[in-house]
């Protein structure tokens, strides 16, 4: 697809913010530490191991929690605090803590000259995210954000066809990201608390993924937005339990009899204008029954359309005026980028875990070689996402169109 915007421009995440310093670890294997002990921390540990790193330790809320999870995951160290992590001098630190901790923890790691992977949203405000982007560039460290849906091979196939002009001029983009884990009025998590999660919940958590993916695929950024949000349950338990299953040993859930006012959204609808003036629209929900993780988008061009469903990641839909076809992932054909990420033969399913491992592997390649593989999402992308989140919240607050700076 050709557009009037910057097709696959560096602002969409093509390059690292500043020249990274290559690291040559002893024995050729990176030493990695993980900060956080929840579900996503366990995903990071598995992905780091799959990428060939030695995961040397984990940091939880205190030494006891750290040692408990380190034993469960077979790690050498359960750290007492972040200072102990930094003193151990790992090559990379993965930060997988609640959102309000991202900024201070990532900043400390960067200032120590250590490469960092930080979960999204990168920070609870655009200002904090911008500071992290600048700090990483000044320090010359690799700093990436796991917008891992970029790493589904069929996403890369769609992106390649758009860049080659096969869909023609952009006409519209639309989609949704639907989950149901907050459907019950008694469901809760630290994410509900704006102090820990930030002023946005659903959009910051999953809307950020949709926006990053669409900008990455089309090569065109959103310039402005008009948004509305809704809170479907005015109160929820004042609890801090796990967000999803899969945590090695979930923290205990507080007494659900105590309820707190909810100030973060369950649903959001955002309409965007792109750089070329076209319209984009997305529905975000964490209360859609039966939808576990349905990230779906469609790009409509003058010559054809393309759609991707993350719950069916092995294929992509392509349409034109005479019909439509389903294209299945196949490492023996398709775009070079799709073939690079298609690590098993066609018909042997790849999914989220494989996408996450590919993202981590690309991050480690940037660390060891000093060159970021094409498409690696960096702190520049995390800061961009934070600006979109803040603008969506502002637009919903005053019910007006807002420019995304």
C-alpha positions as CSV (number, residue, x, y, z in Angstrom):
1,X,0.0,0.0,0.0
2,X,1.3,3.4,-0.9
3,X,0.3,6.3,1.3
4,X,1.0,10.0,1.6
5,X,2.6,9.3,5.0
6,X,6.0,7.8,5.8
7,X,5.9,4.2,4.8
8,X,7.6,2.2,7.5
9,X,9.4,5.3,8.8
10,X,11.8,5.2,11.7
11,X,9.2,6.7,13.9
12,X,7.2,3.5,13.5
13,X,10.1,1.6,15.0
14,X,12.6,0.7,12.3
15,X,15.7,1.9,14.2
16,X,17.0,2.0,17.7
17,X,17.0,5.3,19.5
18,X,20.7,6.0,19.2
19,X,23.6,3.7,18.4
20,X,23.6,0.7,20.6
21,X,26.8,-0.7,22.1
22,X,27.4,-4.3,21.1
23,X,27.9,-6.7,24.0
24,X,30.0,-9.8,23.8
25,X,29.1,-11.9,26.8
26,X,31.4,-14.6,28.2
27,X,30.7,-17.9,26.7
28,X,28.6,-16.3,24.0
29,X,25.4,-16.4,26.0
30,X,23.7,-13.3,27.4
31,X,23.0,-13.1,31.1
32,X,19.4,-11.9,31.8
33,X,17.5,-10.9,34.9
34,X,13.8,-10.5,35.2
35,X,12.1,-7.9,37.4
36,X,8.5,-9.0,38.2
37,X,6.9,-12.4,39.2
38,X,3.5,-12.3,37.5
39,X,2.2,-14.1,34.4
40,X,4.0,-12.0,31.9
41,X,7.3,-12.3,33.8
42,X,7.1,-16.1,33.3
43,X,6.5,-15.5,29.6
44,X,9.6,-13.4,29.5
45,X,11.6,-16.1,31.2
46,X,10.5,-18.7,28.7
47,X,11.2,-16.4,25.8
48,X,14.6,-15.5,27.1
49,X,15.6,-19.2,27.4
50,X,14.2,-20.0,24.0
51,X,16.4,-17.2,22.6
52,X,19.4,-18.8,24.1
53,X,20.1,-16.6,27.1
54,X,20.9,-17.6,30.6
55,X,18.2,-16.3,33.0
56,X,20.2,-15.8,36.1
57,X,17.6,-14.4,38.5
58,X,14.3,-12.7,39.3
59,X,13.2,-9.8,41.5
60,X,9.8,-9.8,43.3
61,X,8.2,-7.5,45.8
62,X,10.7,-8.7,48.5
63,X,13.5,-11.2,49.0
64,X,11.2,-14.0,50.1
65,X,9.0,-13.6,47.0
66,X,12.1,-13.4,44.8
67,X,13.5,-16.6,46.2
68,X,10.2,-18.4,46.0
69,X,9.7,-17.7,42.3
70,X,13.4,-18.3,41.5
71,X,13.1,-21.8,42.9
72,X,9.9,-22.4,41.0
73,X,11.5,-21.3,37.7
74,X,14.9,-22.9,38.3
75,X,16.8,-19.7,38.5
76,X,20.0,-19.1,40.4
77,X,19.2,-15.8,42.2
78,X,16.2,-14.4,44.0
79,X,17.3,-10.8,44.3
80,X,16.6,-8.6,47.4
81,X,16.1,-5.4,45.5
82,X,16.8,-3.6,42.2
83,X,20.2,-2.5,43.4
84,X,21.1,-6.2,43.7
85,X,20.0,-6.8,40.2
86,X,22.1,-4.0,38.8
87,X,25.1,-5.0,40.9
88,X,25.0,-8.5,39.3
89,X,25.6,-6.8,36.0
90,X,23.3,-8.8,33.7
91,X,23.5,-8.0,30.0
92,X,19.7,-7.4,29.8
93,X,17.1,-6.7,32.4
94,X,13.4,-7.5,31.6
95,X,11.0,-5.2,33.5
96,X,7.6,-6.9,34.0
97,X,6.1,-5.0,36.9
98,X,3.0,-2.9,37.4
99,X,2.9,0.1,35.1
100,X,3.8,2.8,37.7
101,X,7.1,1.0,38.4
102,X,8.3,0.9,34.8
103,X,9.7,4.5,34.7
104,X,11.9,4.4,37.9
105,X,13.1,0.9,37.3
106,X,13.9,1.3,33.6
107,X,15.6,4.6,34.3
108,X,17.8,3.0,37.0
109,X,18.8,0.2,34.7
110,X,19.5,2.5,31.8
111,X,21.6,4.8,33.9
112,X,23.6,1.8,35.0
113,X,24.4,1.1,31.3
114,X,22.4,-2.1,31.1
115,X,20.2,-3.1,28.1
116,X,16.5,-3.2,29.0
117,X,13.2,-4.8,27.8
118,X,10.3,-3.0,29.4
119,X,6.6,-4.1,29.3
120,X,4.0,-1.7,27.8
121,X,2.7,0.8,28.5
122,X,6.3,2.1,28.8
123,X,5.2,4.5,31.5
124,X,2.0,6.0,33.0
125,X,2.4,9.3,31.1
126,X,3.8,10.4,27.9
127,X,6.3,12.7,29.7
128,X,7.8,9.7,31.6
129,X,8.0,7.6,28.4
130,X,9.7,10.5,26.6
131,X,12.3,10.7,29.4
132,X,13.0,7.0,29.1
133,X,13.4,7.2,25.3
134,X,15.9,10.1,25.7
135,X,17.8,8.3,28.5
136,X,18.2,5.1,26.4
137,X,19.4,7.1,23.4
138,X,21.9,9.0,25.6
139,X,23.2,5.8,27.3
140,X,23.5,3.9,24.0
141,X,21.7,0.9,25.3
142,X,19.3,-1.4,23.6
143,X,15.8,-0.6,24.9
144,X,12.8,-2.5,23.5
145,X,9.1,-2.9,24.2
146,X,7.3,-6.2,23.6
147,X,4.8,-5.2,21.0
148,X,5.1,-8.9,20.1
149,X,2.1,-9.1,17.7
150,X,4.5,-7.6,15.1
151,X,6.2,-11.0,15.2
152,X,3.4,-13.1,13.8
153,X,4.7,-14.1,10.4
154,X,1.4,-13.4,8.6
155,X,1.5,-9.8,10.0
156,X,4.8,-9.4,8.2
157,X,3.3,-10.9,5.1
158,X,0.5,-8.3,5.1
159,X,3.0,-5.5,5.8
160,X,5.2,-6.6,2.9
161,X,2.3,-6.6,0.5
162,X,1.2,-3.2,1.6
163,X,4.7,-1.8,1.2
164,X,4.9,-3.3,-2.3
165,X,1.8,-1.4,-3.3
166,X,-0.4,-4.6,-3.7
167,X,-3.3,-3.0,-1.8
168,X,-3.0,0.4,-3.4
169,X,-3.7,3.7,-1.7
170,X,-5.0,3.5,1.8
171,X,-8.8,4.1,2.1
172,X,-9.7,2.9,5.6
173,X,-8.5,0.9,8.6
174,X,-10.6,-0.7,11.3
175,X,-10.8,-3.4,13.9
176,X,-11.0,-4.3,17.5
177,X,-9.3,-5.9,20.4
178,X,-11.6,-7.8,22.7
179,X,-11.1,-9.7,25.9
180,X,-13.5,-10.9,28.7
181,X,-11.3,-11.3,31.8
182,X,-13.0,-8.2,33.4
183,X,-16.6,-9.3,32.6
184,X,-17.6,-10.2,36.1
185,X,-18.2,-7.3,38.5
186,X,-16.1,-9.2,41.1
187,X,-13.1,-9.4,38.8
188,X,-10.2,-7.2,39.8
189,X,-6.5,-6.7,39.5
190,X,-3.8,-4.1,40.2
191,X,-4.6,-2.8,36.7
192,X,-7.9,-1.4,37.9
193,X,-6.1,0.9,40.4
194,X,-5.1,4.1,38.5
195,X,-2.3,4.6,40.9
196,X,-0.6,1.4,39.8
197,X,-1.9,1.0,36.3
198,X,-2.2,4.6,35.1
199,X,-5.2,6.7,34.1
200,X,-6.1,4.3,31.3
201,X,-6.7,0.5,31.7
202,X,-8.2,-1.2,28.6
203,X,-6.8,1.2,26.0
204,X,-3.4,1.3,27.6
205,X,-3.3,-2.4,28.1
206,X,-4.6,-3.7,24.7
207,X,-5.5,-0.7,22.6
208,X,-1.8,0.2,22.6
209,X,-1.1,-3.1,20.9
210,X,-3.7,-2.5,18.2
211,X,-2.5,1.0,17.4
212,X,1.2,-0.1,17.3
213,X,0.3,-3.0,15.0
214,X,-1.7,-1.0,12.6
215,X,0.8,1.8,12.3
216,X,3.6,-0.8,11.9
217,X,1.7,-2.7,9.2
218,X,0.5,0.3,7.2
219,X,3.5,2.5,7.6
220,X,1.2,5.4,8.4
221,X,0.7,7.1,11.7
222,X,-2.4,8.4,13.3
223,X,-2.5,12.2,13.5
224,X,-5.6,12.9,15.6
225,X,-8.3,11.0,17.6
226,X,-11.8,11.3,18.9
227,X,-12.5,8.8,21.6
228,X,-15.2,7.7,24.1
229,X,-14.7,5.4,27.1
230,X,-17.0,3.6,29.5
231,X,-16.8,2.0,32.9
232,X,-19.4,-0.8,33.1
233,X,-19.0,-1.7,36.8
234,X,-18.8,1.4,39.1
235,X,-17.0,-0.6,41.8
236,X,-14.8,-3.7,41.9
237,X,-13.1,-5.6,44.8
238,X,-10.2,-3.7,46.2
239,X,-8.0,-6.7,45.3
240,X,-4.7,-7.1,43.6
241,X,-4.9,-10.7,42.3
242,X,-3.4,-12.0,39.1
243,X,-4.5,-10.7,35.8
244,X,-4.5,-14.0,34.0
245,X,-3.8,-17.7,34.8
246,X,-0.3,-18.9,34.3
247,X,1.6,-17.1,37.1
248,X,4.1,-19.5,38.7
249,X,2.6,-18.8,42.1
250,X,0.0,-16.0,42.1
251,X,0.1,-13.4,44.9
252,X,-2.8,-13.9,47.3
253,X,-6.0,-12.0,46.5
254,X,-7.1,-9.4,49.0
255,X,-10.5,-9.6,50.7
256,X,-13.1,-9.2,47.9
257,X,-15.6,-7.9,50.4
258,X,-13.9,-4.5,50.3
259,X,-14.9,-2.6,47.1
260,X,-13.3,0.4,45.5
261,X,-14.6,2.9,43.0
262,X,-13.4,2.2,39.4
263,X,-11.9,5.1,37.5
264,X,-10.3,3.2,34.6
265,X,-12.2,2.2,31.5
266,X,-13.5,-1.2,30.6
267,X,-14.4,-0.3,27.0
268,X,-13.2,2.4,24.5
269,X,-14.0,3.4,21.0
270,X,-11.5,5.5,19.1
271,X,-11.7,7.1,15.7
272,X,-8.5,8.3,14.1
273,X,-7.4,10.4,11.2
274,X,-4.2,9.2,9.6
275,X,-1.4,11.3,8.2
276,X,-3.0,11.1,4.7
277,X,-6.4,12.1,6.1
278,X,-8.1,8.7,6.0
279,X,-10.2,7.3,8.8
280,X,-9.3,4.5,11.3
281,X,-11.6,3.1,14.0
282,X,-11.1,0.6,16.8
283,X,-13.3,-1.0,19.5
284,X,-11.5,-2.0,22.7
285,X,-13.1,-4.1,25.4
286,X,-12.1,-6.2,28.4
287,X,-15.8,-7.2,29.0
288,X,-16.7,-9.1,25.8
289,X,-17.9,-12.5,26.8
290,X,-16.2,-15.4,25.0
291,X,-13.5,-13.2,23.5
292,X,-10.2,-14.2,25.1
293,X,-7.7,-12.2,23.1
294,X,-9.2,-11.2,19.8
295,X,-7.0,-8.6,18.2
296,X,-8.3,-8.1,14.7
297,X,-7.6,-5.5,12.1
298,X,-8.5,-4.9,8.4
299,X,-6.7,-2.5,6.1
300,X,-8.8,-1.4,3.0
301,X,-6.9,-0.2,0.0
302,X,-7.8,0.9,-3.5
303,X,-6.7,-2.4,-5.0
304,X,-7.6,-4.8,-2.2
305,X,-8.0,-5.4,1.5
306,X,-6.1,-7.5,4.1
307,X,-7.2,-8.7,7.5
308,X,-5.6,-10.5,10.4
309,X,-7.0,-12.2,13.5
310,X,-4.6,-12.9,16.4
311,X,-6.7,-15.8,17.6
312,X,-6.2,-17.4,14.1
313,X,-2.6,-16.3,13.5
314,X,-1.6,-18.9,11.0
315,X,-3.5,-17.2,8.1
316,X,-4.4,-13.8,6.7
317,X,-7.4,-12.8,4.6
318,X,-6.9,-10.9,1.3
319,X,-9.8,-9.5,-0.7
320,X,-10.4,-7.7,-4.0
321,X,-13.4,-6.8,-6.2
322,X,-13.5,-10.3,-7.7
323,X,-13.3,-12.4,-4.5
324,X,-11.1,-13.2,-1.5
325,X,-8.5,-15.8,-0.5
326,X,-7.0,-17.1,2.8
327,X,-3.2,-17.2,2.7
328,X,-1.6,-19.6,5.2
329,X,1.9,-19.2,6.7
330,X,4.5,-21.0,4.8
331,X,8.3,-20.7,5.2
332,X,8.8,-21.8,1.6
333,X,7.0,-18.9,0.0
334,X,5.9,-15.3,0.7
335,X,7.8,-12.3,1.8
336,X,11.4,-12.7,3.2
337,X,10.3,-11.2,6.5
338,X,7.5,-13.7,6.8
339,X,9.8,-16.6,5.9
340,X,12.4,-15.5,8.5
341,X,9.8,-15.7,11.3
342,X,8.2,-18.9,10.1
343,X,10.3,-21.2,12.1
344,X,8.4,-24.5,11.6
345,X,6.9,-26.0,8.5
346,X,3.5,-25.0,7.3
347,X,0.7,-26.8,9.1
348,X,2.6,-27.0,12.3
349,X,1.0,-24.1,14.2
350,X,3.0,-21.1,15.5
351,X,1.4,-18.6,18.0
352,X,1.9,-16.1,20.7
353,X,4.7,-17.8,22.5
354,X,6.7,-18.1,19.2
355,X,6.1,-14.4,18.5
356,X,7.3,-13.4,21.9
357,X,10.4,-15.6,21.5
358,X,11.1,-14.0,18.1
359,X,10.9,-10.5,19.6
360,X,13.3,-11.4,22.4
361,X,15.7,-13.0,20.0
362,X,15.7,-9.8,17.9
363,X,16.4,-7.8,21.0
364,X,19.3,-10.0,21.9
365,X,20.6,-9.7,18.3
366,X,20.6,-6.0,18.8
367,X,22.5,-6.4,22.0
368,X,25.2,-8.7,20.7
369,X,25.7,-7.1,17.2
370,X,24.9,-3.5,17.8
371,X,22.4,-3.6,14.9
372,X,18.6,-3.8,15.4
373,X,16.8,-6.3,13.2
374,X,14.2,-4.6,11.0
375,X,10.9,-4.1,12.9
376,X,12.2,-4.3,16.4
377,X,9.9,-2.2,18.6
378,X,12.0,0.2,20.7
379,X,11.5,2.8,23.4
380,X,10.7,5.2,20.6
381,X,7.6,3.1,19.8
382,X,6.8,2.8,23.5
383,X,6.9,6.6,23.8
384,X,4.8,7.0,20.7
385,X,2.2,4.6,22.2
386,X,2.2,6.6,25.5
387,X,1.4,9.8,23.6
388,X,-1.5,8.0,21.8
389,X,-2.9,6.7,25.1
390,X,-2.7,10.2,26.8
391,X,-4.4,11.7,23.8
392,X,-7.2,9.1,23.8
393,X,-7.8,9.8,27.5
394,X,-7.9,13.5,26.9
395,X,-10.3,13.2,24.0
396,X,-12.6,11.0,26.0
397,X,-12.5,13.5,28.8
398,X,-13.6,16.6,26.8
399,X,-15.4,14.8,24.0
400,X,-13.3,16.6,21.4
401,X,-10.9,15.8,18.6
402,X,-7.3,15.9,19.8
403,X,-4.1,16.0,17.8
404,X,-1.5,13.3,18.6
405,X,1.8,15.1,19.1
